[in-house]
Amino acid sequence: MEAASPSSDMFDEIVMAEERFHSEGYQEGYAEGSHAGVVEGRRYGSLHGAKIGSEIGCYLGFALTWQRLLQKCTDEKNSKKMRALDSLIGMIQKFPYEDPTYDKLQEDLEKIRGKFKQVCSMLNVQSDFRIGTERSSLTF
């Protein structure tokens, strides 16, 4: 076996350095990207969770207020409204706020939204729930 010439060793070092730097750069970029992804994901999750919490809280406040207003009326029409309000309140109370990994979170949220719309229709209340950067509101 021949001894490698000094010029070929230098060439090998240059080629290997390029591969080494590429590998190190990739690893550093991957670590930095992973960290940035976690930070961005946490921020997005907090914002999205706050919006859902605000929406659900608004529905609950609405339902509890109407339940209180209708409590003294005992006719059949109000009885149906009270049952619908009780159902909405029950759905909200069962909603798993603390479990972001709950697999039916979106499905249950859509059911609550549907029940809220049904209750608004029964009460002849026009609902328009908007979530904005400044505030959330129900308009009547």
PEJOCOR-V807256 format. One record per helix or strand. SS is the DSSP state (alpha for helix, beta for strand). FROM is the first residue (numbers start at 1). LEN is the number of residues. If there is no record, write none. Layout:
SS,FROM,LEN
SS,FROM,LEN
//
This chain:
alpha,6,65
alpha,76,19
alpha,105,18
beta,130,2
beta,136,2
//
